Amino acid sequence: MFKFQSPFRVANPTYHSGQVRSATERIHLWISAVLLLVGGLLLLPNLASAQSAPAPAQLERYIDVALGHNPDMQAARSRWKQSDARVDQANSNLWPKIDVTSTYTNFTGGRVITLPGLGSFSTAKIGVVPWDNSIGATWNIFNYAVWEGTKATKAYLAAATSELSSRELGVAYQVSDAYYSYAKATELVAVRENAVQLARQSLSTAQSLFKVDKAPKNDVLRAEVAVASSRGDLLSAKNMQNLARTNFNNLLKRNAGEEIELPSQEAMLETSRSNRDLAMNDDTTQSIESTTYEQDLEQAYHNRPDLAQLSQAQEAVNGLRAVSFADNIPNLALFARYGWQEDQLKFSSDADYLAAGVTLRWNLFTGGNTRAKVAENDAQMEEIEFQKESAMSGIRLELQNARLERQNARERHSIAIIQLQSAEENQRITKAQYDAGMAPLITMIDAQTTLANAKANLTVTTFDVLLAEAKYRKALGLR
């Protein structure tokens, strides 16, 4: 299993009093800072494209697992199967129906009539044939309701397909959000653990200096506060990590404590390697958005499956309206029947018959039932039209918020990189002054705390960029 190692994680070296930073260490520090800058920026999506870099392979696998186990997805698949079966049912009405009928009738009793010269017979026997076997066929050659019903079921199938895509889009976003939240929490835990270690080292140094009267008591107290604060931050980060793990595993229907595979540093860098040149552009705010809001909105209207589902549902209801109106239109059907009517079962050619014809059916008066059904369908289409208007309004707001969050996350990420560079340099200068006896220990502790907070801030903003990208893609209707 790969363990996620952030490209912006820089280990803090441990210094002792009187230690002089060598030229080699200075070079290593600057190399680390450069790698930090490049690595952090490489996580940014392509600034010249409206579509972000693809998700890590691990995340794609987890999304596939969630799509297979999510109960909402399973329910949507069941509804799709129902709609698909209705299409087959509707198509079957376009074909002739063939049936075989076999009837045996036995009777006793009944009124007996006696006719002079003809004898007596039972009236129950009139029109009754003991054996009546036949093969019949009917075919609706002109039935407007059948044709329009077939179109309606196909529209419902398309709506069910769009619903499935909409559910898939929602689940993919939920999994992406939970995955990046867990990765962010995991990185924060590593950053906070490093901060706790440094705070303890500073406390140990302060206590040692205090014992030999080279540091005041307030330096020790300040170091103790730093240790307590860093431990509290670590506890919060671990709680966040546990909650994120539980939420993620719940989405995948796994045990709450099951481990989550995160991409390696090399995999994350490879994913975004093509973005390096653009990411190094200093004028970040001008190159963040390469598409306008109107262009994105047009793409969202075209891609969003929930909006397509409403349009297809409206088309289906329009088909049902045509089915309801079909009661006012005559329909024609062909029928044919070949059979045998016999006293004994022989299938004799002397007792066979063939009947065929055409049936015309036209409802001239239904008591207003047809008009009421059409009015009901009109109201349903009107309702869907308002739902579409509401959905489009929601998409506009969602997209606008996603674009703003995306831009804000990227700008905060750029600021966090600059902040970390300054914190690194401040820590270097402060350490040099402290080693030379020109700065008190409390100033060194503050510099280390500032650096730890800068790293934590970069961790948060880096994954906030990934979360904002996932939200932006979801608003566009892209997985």
MIZA-307382 format. One record per residue (C-alpha): x, y, z; residue in three letters. Coordinates in steps of 0.001 Angstrom, whole numbers, plus 500000, padded with zeros to 6 digits. Layout:
// MIZA-307382
XYZALA...
// end
This chain:
// MIZA-307382
500000500000500000MET501302503435499076PHE501425506087501758LYS500691509614500654PHE503726511849501063GLN502932515440500316SER505298517212497928PRO505158520183500275PHE506231518306503431ARG509675519515504494VAL511314517979507525ALA512561520397510172ASN516226519842510992PRO517212519830514642THR519789522381515731TYR521770522623518920HIS523088525708520620SER526253526985519024GLY525753525031515766GLN526757526952512612VAL524805526359509398ARG527186525149506705SER527062526148503040ALA525875522633502187THR522936522985504569GLU522042526338503030ARG522015524736499579ILE519850521877500841HIS517439524370502370LEU517056526312499156TRP516663523122497137ILE513928522039499536SER512209525407499164ALA512327525170495357VAL510989521617495408LEU508312522764497806LEU507204525526495465LEU507213523341492371VAL505611520365494119GLY502829522445495634GLY502054524189492374LEU502089520939490456LEU499006519919492391LEU497111522755490783LEU494865521739487878PRO495643523008484422ASN495190526766484629LEU494570527044480899ALA491797524479480804SER488280524387482176ALA488712520711482943GLN491015519755485787SER493580516997485763ALA492223513477486099PRO491751512015489537ALA494359509604490933PRO493932505971489948ALA493207505011493556GLN490338507490493707LEU488872506206490434GLU488874502669491822ARG487162503808494996TYR484528505655492972ILE483819502474491012ASP483430500553494274VAL481049503161495657ALA478978503157492462LEU478609499404492755GLY477571499419496421HIS475652502657496824ASN471956501911497559PRO470763504992495679ASP472666503811492616MET471224500324492960GLN467698501754493242ALA468312503903490156ALA469504500825488246ARG466341498981489264SER464217501875487983ARG466164501804484749TRP465439498074484370LYS461754498758484952GLN461742501440482252SER463601499155479872ASP461032496409480464ALA458201498882479746ARG459787499681476399VAL459732495988475511ASP456099495808476615GLN455186498795474445ALA457062497407471442ASN455175494133471782SER451925495988471058ASN453190496731467545LEU453256493014466662TRP450386490604465967PRO449096488591468894LYS448648484853468333ILE446841482597470756ASP445617479016470891VAL442295478231472537THR441010474772473429SER437588474391475044THR435758471278476172TYR432144471665477295THR429954469067478962ASN426374469665480052PHE423435467878481561THR419904468879482304GLY418271471972481008GLY414812472538479690ARG413539469687477475VAL411348470548474499ILE409346467951472630THR408499468625469022LEU406047466445467145PRO407823464143464779GLY411259465390465909LEU411456463959469370GLY412749465632472515SER415961467596473059PHE417502469816475729SER417649473551475084THR421033473664476840ALA422486471873473850LYS421676474701471468ILE424879476455470404GLY427085474217472502VAL429849472211470863VAL431707469765473124PRO435074470450471483TRP435992473923470249ASP439683474351469340ASN441099477290467427SER444173479382466583ILE443570483131466516GLY445523486240465596ALA444848489944466066THR446908492881464818TRP446407496584465530ASN447257498054462158ILE446218501577463125PHE446239502451466800ASN447518505916467658TYR447727505102471359ALA450084502175470718VAL452477504256468661TRP452575507176471063GLU452801504855474051GLY455933503330472574THR457493506784472184LYS456551507658475769ALA458178504564477232THR461372505277475299LYS461398508810476703ALA460940507394480212TYR463867505050479563LEU466007508017478516ALA464938509839481695ALA465894506810483785ALA469275506721482052THR469826510389482874SER468780509752486463GLU471393507003486649LEU474027509393485316SER472924512057487784SER473247509637490694ARG476645508559489423GLU477795512168489223LEU476633512835492773GLY478250509719494229VAL481521510409492395ALA481626513903493863TYR480842512650497370GLN483614510072497179VAL486083512623495772SER485213515101498503ASP485606512468501235ALA488832511141499700TYR490557514515499490TYR489285515412502960SER490903512278504339TYR494132512964502437ALA494163516525503801LYS493587515292507343ALA496338512701506959THR498796515343505833GLU497770517637508690LEU498464514831511145VAL501979514461509745ALA502565518221509894VAL501248518464513449ARG503303515481514608GLU506399517202513289ASN505362520400515093ALA504919518513518376VAL508378517028518012GLN509934520450517423LEU508008521994520305ALA509267519315522655ARG512811519852521474GLN512450523572522109SER511027522890525556LEU513940520581526377SER516392523240525236THR514619525944527251ALA514637523795530377GLN518319523015529979SER519198526685529512LEU517009527695532450PHE518792525266534738LYS522114526944533987VAL520628530463534224ASP521004531143530482LYS517306531528529782ALA514491533205531722PRO511562531317533176LYS509135532834530669ASN511026531062527837ASP510277527738529525VAL506643528707530036LEU506337529825526437ARG507847526530525266ALA505382524613527451GLU502519526569525907VAL503870525743522450ALA503970522034523296VAL500397522087524642ALA499166524040521633SER500857521714519139SER499486518659520936ARG496002520147520774GLY496421520798517059ASP497595517213516598LEU494574515875518477LEU492227517935516314SER493979516707513164ALA493676513073514266LYS489989513521515080ASN489485515050511656MET491338512122510099GLN489199509552511920ASN485986511314510944LEU487125511604507326ALA488065507905507253ARG484695506906508706THR482801509076506237ASN484769507743503286PHE484384504096504257ASN480682504626504886ASN480268505798501311LEU481950502600500116LEU479981500420502578LYS483179499281504280ARG484228498946507897ASN484704502350509495ALA488347501748510408GLY489488500197507135GLU492635501722505699GLU492447504008502675ILE495074503846499962GLU496481507254499063LEU498652508025496032PRO502382508355496395SER504144511653495924GLN505469510492492549GLU501971509600491338ALA500594512989492330MET503452514773490603LEU503042512659487465GLU499329513447487355THR499961517182487221SER503375517275485539ARG501944518843482378SER500769521830484401ASN504239522875485572ARG504946525740483153ASP501588527399483580LEU501587526855487327ALA504867528747487635MET503272531849486101ASN503363534645488668ASP500237536292487270ASP498046533566488672THR494842535504489117THR494663536397485423GLN495250532866484176SER492968531002486579ILE489888531100484407GLU490256530335480715SER486518530097480107THR483827532638480864THR480881532042483117TYR478567532021480103GLU480675529338478396GLN480683527196481518ASP476951527693481962LEU476302526545478411GLU478431523469479007GLN476632522754482285ALA473219523014480624TYR474435520586477976HIS476093518100480344ASN474007518057483501ARG472061514764483566PRO469527516053486096ASP468447518739483640LEU468332516210480796ALA466207513949482980GLN463554516659483365LEU463496517347479613SER463094513655478862GLN460399513286481511ALA458534516157479893GLN458792514413476535GLU457457511236478116ALA454474513055479627VAL453803514613476247ASN453670511077474859GLY451179510098477571LEU449091513088476571ARG448998511751473025ALA447947508357474395VAL445125509987476329SER444025511968473289PHE444072508781471195ALA440661507882472661ASP439227510456470242ASN440815508762467230ILE439418505597465621PRO441635502546465451ASN441647499536463148LEU442626495973463882ALA442775492801461789LEU441681489480463215PHE441657485891461984ALA440753482590463582ARG441014479014462328TYR439547476195464372GLY437516473017464766TRP434103472581466365GLN433443468855466900GLU431431466452468981ASP434558464308469298GLN438164465479469251LEU439407464497465790LYS440568467741464127PHE438595466666461115SER438597468746457961SER434831468343457867ASP434493470343461094ALA437042473116460599ASP436319476767459984TYR438138480016459147LEU436995483462460228ALA438716486774459435ALA437820490419459374GLY438518494014460348VAL437517495730463574THR436869499464463769LEU436675501030467210ARG435887504666467896TRP434966506138471241ASN432364508772470407LEU431576509679473994PHE433481508903477199THR431724511188479622GLY434589513710479611GLY437150511124480712ASN439452511737477746THR439378515497478181ARG440192515135481890ALA443154512848481207LYS444550515285478640VAL444155518155481106ALA445998516136483740GLU448883515517481345ASN449010519224480465ASP449317520052484164ALA452113517502484552GLN454076519063481691MET453554522497483205GLU454880521209486536GLU457989519766484875ILE458560523066483076GLU458669524874486407PHE460968522165487776GLN463308522734484838LYS463299526464485511GLU464142525796489164SER466874523316488226ALA468454525773485786MET468426528455488459SER470110526045490877GLY472740525137488281ILE473516528807487676ARG474029529407491393LEU476007526190491876GLU478304526987488973LEU478874530541490100GLN479764529386493615ASN482023526646492235ALA483907529128490049ARG484349531549492945LEU485528528793495299GLU487885527496492642ARG489444530889492101GLN489573531616495825ASN491210528251496574ALA493877528798493943ARG494647532296495136GLU494842531144498756ARG497149528341497629HIS499475530823495908SER499489532983499034ILE500200529919501184ALA503255529117499063ILE504595532640499527ILE503774532456503220GLN505706529207503588LEU508693530646501736GLN508715533599504108SER508325531323507135ALA511229529154505936GLU513434532179505447GLU512359533653508778ASN513168530393510530GLN516578530287508829ARG517469533850509795ILE516131533469513321THR518056530249513808LYS521257531899512600ALA520696534793515005GLN519893532411517831TYR523027530364517195ASP525035533578517264ALA523444534621520541GLY521647537567518945MET518073536308519422ALA516357534808522465PRO514921531298522498LEU511371532644522584ILE511911534242519178THR513148530911517838MET510062529164519214ILE507832531726517512ASP509644531175514213ALA509176527413514463GLN505497527828515319THR505029530159512374THR506696527656510077LEU504517524792511334ALA501378526870510810ASN502534527843507319ALA502998524180506405LYS499582523319507791ALA498059526183505833ASN499696524979502622LEU498367521485503288THR494854522799503735VAL494922525105500717THR496439522451498440THR493648520003499105PHE491117522816499059ASP492175523337495442VAL491497519683494679LEU488139519842496461LEU487206523012494598ALA488155521389491297GLU485945518396492086ALA483058520719492918LYS483640522708489736TYR483593519592487578ARG480433518411489279LYS478767521754488539ALA479742521339484872LEU478266517844484861GLY481671516165484531LEU482863513298486686ARG
// end
